[in-house]
Each structure stands twice: as structure tokens, then as C-alpha cells.
Amino acid sequence: MKGRRTLLAGAEVAAWWVPLVALWLVLVSTVDPLELAVGAGASAVTAFVARGARRAVSGR
């Protein structure tokens, strides 16, 4: 059961990360490798925070 929970957590983080990276790319004027790395990293942090906030609100 723990493996399934880990898989669902990873899927949830990915579901947050993909649109956040897409939003970053839309808002950035030039896309170079450094900008892409910063955007991906910031989106990953934000995705984990969003998952934590959702879990805190839902009480699980």
C-alpha cells in the first residue's frame, strides 16, 4: 500500500509541476538553458508546497 501512496504523491506533484512550468515558459521572454533550469526548479518547489497545502486543508 505504501508504494501506491508514493506513486499517487508523485503523480500529484507532477500534475502541479507541468502547468507551473508551462506558465513559467509563457511568462519568460527568452528561453535559454539557465532560465529553463530556474523555472523547472522553482516550479518543483511550488508543486511540493501546493501538495502540502492541499493535504493540510483536507486533513489527510
Secondary structure, 3 states (H helix, E strand, C coil): CHHHHHHHHHHHHHHHHHHHHHHHHHHCCCCCHHHHHHHHHHHHHHHHHHHHHHHHHHCC
